[in-house]
Amino acid sequence: MEEQPNRKEEGESEQKVQPRIYVASLSDYNEGRLHGGWFDADRKPEELEKDIGFMLACSPEPGAEEWAIHDFEGFGLAYISEYESLETVSRLAKGIAEHGLAFAAWAAVQNNDEKALGRFEDVYLGNWESLEEYADEMLCGLDLDEARKLLPEGIRPYLVLNVEAFARDLERNGDVITVKAPDGTVWVFDGHV
């Protein structure tokens, strides 16, 4: 599919997102105590591991070594499980920090698949007011005047493009994947990459 312009890209004022995770000591949790910390997640897994190790070392529970992710924020539609690997957390967070919540939407659609996450820049077609707006932009390059010349004069006024049906079929046929953004717009992804 030919790359299409992104209407919202230039004027888009998406706030910078800071993905974070809350990691809790399981030893403390099992003793009815809350001990843990919030960590910025858009860092190397080794850095996260070091911070978690420090949090566990500060635990009032002797020998605390097991942990779990009990909360997260700034990950948009992406889901972080309790025992998600720090590699996956880091990859998601870095992608969201770089590309915004569209990356989180793509991650959610792809179930955090590492290979799919690496294709984000190839598949992301932009943020649009609607799928119909995206489809209309795709059709803008067509020269309907040439097509009209092939028809009898009495039929020419009836040659119109049904943008709504075209948009619907783009999605139905798997040409595009859409995810509704929190502001009501849609993120559009190439369905063939």
C-alpha positions as a Markdown table, in Angstrom:
| # | Residue | x | y | z |
|---|---|---|---|---|
| 1 | Met | 0.0 | 0.0 | 0.0 |
| 2 | Glu | 1.4 | 3.4 | -0.9 |
| 3 | Glu | 2.3 | 5.6 | 2.1 |
| 4 | Gln | -0.5 | 8.1 | 2.7 |
| 5 | Pro | -0.2 | 11.5 | 4.4 |
| 6 | Asn | -1.2 | 11.6 | 8.0 |
| 7 | Arg | -3.6 | 14.4 | 8.6 |
| 8 | Lys | -3.1 | 14.7 | 12.4 |
| 9 | Glu | 0.6 | 14.3 | 12.4 |
| 10 | Glu | 1.5 | 17.9 | 11.9 |
| 11 | Gly | -1.0 | 19.4 | 14.3 |
| 12 | Glu | -1.2 | 16.5 | 16.7 |
| 13 | Ser | -0.6 | 17.5 | 20.2 |
| 14 | Glu | -0.5 | 14.1 | 21.9 |
| 15 | Gln | 1.0 | 14.5 | 25.3 |
| 16 | Lys | 4.2 | 12.8 | 26.1 |
| 17 | Val | 3.5 | 9.5 | 27.8 |
| 18 | Gln | 5.7 | 8.1 | 30.6 |
| 19 | Pro | 5.0 | 4.4 | 31.0 |
| 20 | Arg | 5.5 | 3.2 | 34.6 |
| 21 | Ile | 5.1 | 0.0 | 36.5 |
| 22 | Tyr | 4.5 | -0.7 | 40.2 |
| 23 | Val | 6.5 | -3.6 | 41.3 |
| 24 | Ala | 5.7 | -5.2 | 44.7 |
| 25 | Ser | 7.7 | -7.6 | 46.9 |
| 26 | Leu | 5.8 | -10.8 | 47.1 |
| 27 | Ser | 7.3 | -11.7 | 50.5 |
| 28 | Asp | 5.8 | -8.5 | 51.9 |
| 29 | Tyr | 2.6 | -9.0 | 50.1 |
| 30 | Asn | 2.1 | -12.5 | 51.5 |
| 31 | Glu | 2.7 | -11.1 | 55.0 |
| 32 | Gly | -0.1 | -8.5 | 54.4 |
| 33 | Arg | 2.3 | -5.6 | 53.9 |
| 34 | Leu | 2.6 | -3.4 | 50.9 |
| 35 | His | 6.2 | -2.8 | 49.9 |
| 36 | Gly | 7.2 | -1.8 | 46.4 |
| 37 | Gly | 7.8 | 1.1 | 44.1 |
| 38 | Trp | 6.9 | 2.8 | 40.9 |
| 39 | Phe | 9.5 | 2.7 | 38.2 |
| 40 | Asp | 9.8 | 4.5 | 34.8 |
| 41 | Ala | 9.7 | 1.6 | 32.4 |
| 42 | Asp | 11.3 | 3.1 | 29.3 |
| 43 | Arg | 14.7 | 2.0 | 30.3 |
| 44 | Lys | 16.9 | -1.0 | 29.8 |
| 45 | Pro | 15.7 | -4.3 | 31.4 |
| 46 | Glu | 19.0 | -4.4 | 33.4 |
| 47 | Glu | 18.3 | -1.0 | 34.9 |
| 48 | Leu | 14.8 | -2.0 | 35.9 |
| 49 | Glu | 16.1 | -5.2 | 37.4 |
| 50 | Lys | 18.7 | -3.2 | 39.4 |
| 51 | Asp | 15.9 | -0.9 | 40.8 |
| 52 | Ile | 13.7 | -3.9 | 41.6 |
| 53 | Gly | 16.7 | -5.5 | 43.4 |
| 54 | Phe | 17.2 | -2.4 | 45.4 |
| 55 | Met | 13.5 | -2.3 | 46.4 |
| 56 | Leu | 13.7 | -5.9 | 47.5 |
| 57 | Ala | 16.9 | -5.3 | 49.5 |
| 58 | Cys | 15.0 | -2.5 | 51.4 |
| 59 | Ser | 12.2 | -4.8 | 52.3 |
| 60 | Pro | 11.4 | -5.3 | 56.0 |
| 61 | Glu | 10.9 | -8.9 | 55.1 |
| 62 | Pro | 14.2 | -10.9 | 55.4 |
| 63 | Gly | 15.3 | -12.6 | 52.2 |
| 64 | Ala | 12.7 | -10.9 | 49.9 |
| 65 | Glu | 13.6 | -11.9 | 46.4 |
| 66 | Glu | 10.3 | -12.5 | 44.5 |
| 67 | Trp | 8.4 | -9.7 | 42.9 |
| 68 | Ala | 5.4 | -9.1 | 40.6 |
| 69 | Ile | 4.0 | -6.1 | 38.7 |
| 70 | His | 0.9 | -5.1 | 40.6 |
| 71 | Asp | 0.0 | -2.0 | 38.5 |
| 72 | Phe | 1.0 | 0.0 | 35.5 |
| 73 | Glu | 0.2 | 3.3 | 33.9 |
| 74 | Gly | 1.0 | 5.1 | 30.6 |
| 75 | Phe | 0.7 | 1.9 | 28.5 |
| 76 | Gly | -2.5 | 2.8 | 26.8 |
| 77 | Leu | -4.3 | -0.2 | 25.4 |
| 78 | Ala | -1.3 | -2.5 | 25.9 |
| 79 | Tyr | -1.6 | -5.0 | 28.7 |
| 80 | Ile | 1.2 | -5.8 | 31.2 |
| 81 | Ser | 0.7 | -9.1 | 33.1 |
| 82 | Glu | 1.8 | -9.6 | 36.7 |
| 83 | Tyr | 4.8 | -11.6 | 35.6 |
| 84 | Glu | 5.6 | -9.9 | 32.3 |
| 85 | Ser | 9.3 | -10.1 | 31.4 |
| 86 | Leu | 11.3 | -6.9 | 32.0 |
| 87 | Glu | 12.4 | -7.2 | 28.3 |
| 88 | Thr | 8.8 | -6.9 | 27.1 |
| 89 | Val | 8.0 | -4.1 | 29.6 |
| 90 | Ser | 11.1 | -2.2 | 28.5 |
| 91 | Arg | 10.3 | -2.7 | 24.7 |
| 92 | Leu | 6.7 | -1.6 | 25.1 |
| 93 | Ala | 7.6 | 1.4 | 27.2 |
| 94 | Lys | 10.4 | 2.6 | 24.9 |
| 95 | Gly | 8.1 | 2.3 | 21.9 |
| 96 | Ile | 5.3 | 4.2 | 23.7 |
| 97 | Ala | 7.8 | 6.9 | 24.8 |
| 98 | Glu | 9.0 | 7.3 | 21.2 |
| 99 | His | 5.8 | 6.9 | 19.2 |
| 100 | Gly | 3.0 | 7.7 | 21.7 |
| 101 | Leu | -0.1 | 5.7 | 22.4 |
| 102 | Ala | -0.4 | 4.5 | 18.8 |
| 103 | Phe | 2.4 | 2.1 | 19.6 |
| 104 | Ala | 0.5 | 0.8 | 22.6 |
| 105 | Ala | -2.6 | 0.2 | 20.4 |
| 106 | Trp | -0.4 | -1.7 | 17.9 |
| 107 | Ala | 1.0 | -3.8 | 20.8 |
| 108 | Ala | -2.5 | -4.6 | 22.0 |
| 109 | Val | -3.6 | -5.7 | 18.6 |
| 110 | Gln | -0.5 | -7.9 | 18.2 |
| 111 | Asn | -0.6 | -9.3 | 21.8 |
| 112 | Asn | 2.8 | -7.7 | 22.5 |
| 113 | Asp | 4.4 | -9.9 | 19.9 |
| 114 | Glu | 8.1 | -8.8 | 19.7 |
| 115 | Lys | 8.4 | -9.3 | 15.9 |
| 116 | Ala | 5.2 | -7.3 | 15.3 |
| 117 | Leu | 6.4 | -4.5 | 17.6 |
| 118 | Gly | 9.5 | -4.1 | 15.5 |
| 119 | Arg | 7.4 | -3.4 | 12.4 |
| 120 | Phe | 5.5 | -0.5 | 13.9 |
| 121 | Glu | 7.1 | 2.2 | 11.8 |
| 122 | Asp | 6.3 | 0.1 | 8.6 |
| 123 | Val | 2.6 | -0.4 | 9.5 |
| 124 | Tyr | 1.5 | 2.8 | 11.1 |
| 125 | Leu | -0.4 | 4.9 | 8.6 |
| 126 | Gly | -1.4 | 7.7 | 11.0 |
| 127 | Asn | -4.0 | 9.1 | 13.2 |
| 128 | Trp | -7.2 | 10.1 | 11.4 |
| 129 | Glu | -10.5 | 11.7 | 12.4 |
| 130 | Ser | -12.1 | 8.5 | 11.0 |
| 131 | Leu | -11.4 | 5.6 | 8.7 |
| 132 | Glu | -13.5 | 7.3 | 6.1 |
| 133 | Glu | -11.2 | 10.3 | 6.2 |
| 134 | Tyr | -8.2 | 8.0 | 5.6 |
| 135 | Ala | -10.0 | 6.3 | 2.7 |
| 136 | Asp | -11.0 | 9.7 | 1.2 |
| 137 | Glu | -7.4 | 10.8 | 1.3 |
| 138 | Met | -6.4 | 7.5 | -0.5 |
| 139 | Leu | -8.9 | 8.2 | -3.2 |
| 140 | Cys | -7.9 | 11.8 | -3.8 |
| 141 | Gly | -5.4 | 10.9 | -6.4 |
| 142 | Leu | -7.9 | 9.2 | -8.7 |
| 143 | Asp | -8.9 | 11.0 | -11.9 |
| 144 | Leu | -12.6 | 10.5 | -12.1 |
| 145 | Asp | -12.8 | 12.8 | -15.1 |
| 146 | Glu | -11.0 | 10.2 | -17.3 |
| 147 | Ala | -13.3 | 7.5 | -16.1 |
| 148 | Arg | -16.4 | 9.7 | -16.8 |
| 149 | Lys | -15.2 | 10.2 | -20.4 |
| 150 | Leu | -15.6 | 6.4 | -21.0 |
| 151 | Leu | -19.3 | 6.5 | -20.0 |
| 152 | Pro | -22.3 | 7.8 | -22.0 |
| 153 | Glu | -23.0 | 11.4 | -21.2 |
| 154 | Gly | -26.3 | 10.7 | -19.5 |
| 155 | Ile | -24.6 | 8.4 | -17.0 |
| 156 | Arg | -21.6 | 10.5 | -16.2 |
| 157 | Pro | -23.2 | 12.5 | -13.3 |
| 158 | Tyr | -23.9 | 9.3 | -11.5 |
| 159 | Leu | -20.3 | 8.2 | -11.3 |
| 160 | Val | -19.4 | 8.9 | -7.7 |
| 161 | Leu | -17.2 | 7.1 | -5.2 |
| 162 | Asn | -18.7 | 5.5 | -2.2 |
| 163 | Val | -16.0 | 6.4 | 0.3 |
| 164 | Glu | -17.9 | 4.9 | 3.3 |
| 165 | Ala | -18.2 | 1.5 | 1.5 |
| 166 | Phe | -14.5 | 1.7 | 0.4 |
| 167 | Ala | -13.4 | 2.4 | 4.0 |
| 168 | Arg | -15.5 | -0.4 | 5.3 |
| 169 | Asp | -14.1 | -2.8 | 2.7 |
| 170 | Leu | -10.5 | -1.7 | 3.4 |
| 171 | Glu | -11.0 | -2.9 | 7.0 |
| 172 | Arg | -13.1 | -6.0 | 6.1 |
| 173 | Asn | -10.6 | -7.2 | 3.6 |
| 174 | Gly | -7.7 | -6.8 | 6.0 |
| 175 | Asp | -6.0 | -4.0 | 4.1 |
| 176 | Val | -6.0 | -1.9 | 7.2 |
| 177 | Ile | -6.4 | -2.4 | 10.9 |
| 178 | Thr | -7.9 | 0.4 | 13.0 |
| 179 | Val | -8.0 | 1.1 | 16.7 |
| 180 | Lys | -10.1 | 3.8 | 18.2 |
| 181 | Ala | -8.0 | 6.3 | 20.1 |
| 182 | Pro | -9.2 | 7.8 | 23.4 |
| 183 | Asp | -10.0 | 11.1 | 21.7 |
| 184 | Gly | -12.4 | 9.4 | 19.3 |
| 185 | Thr | -10.0 | 9.4 | 16.3 |
| 186 | Val | -8.6 | 6.2 | 14.8 |
| 187 | Trp | -5.1 | 4.9 | 14.5 |
| 188 | Val | -4.8 | 3.2 | 11.1 |
| 189 | Phe | -2.3 | 0.4 | 10.5 |
| 190 | Asp | -1.4 | -1.4 | 7.2 |
| 191 | Gly | -2.9 | -4.9 | 7.4 |
| 192 | His | -0.4 | -6.5 | 5.0 |
| 193 | Val | 3.0 | -5.8 | 6.6 |
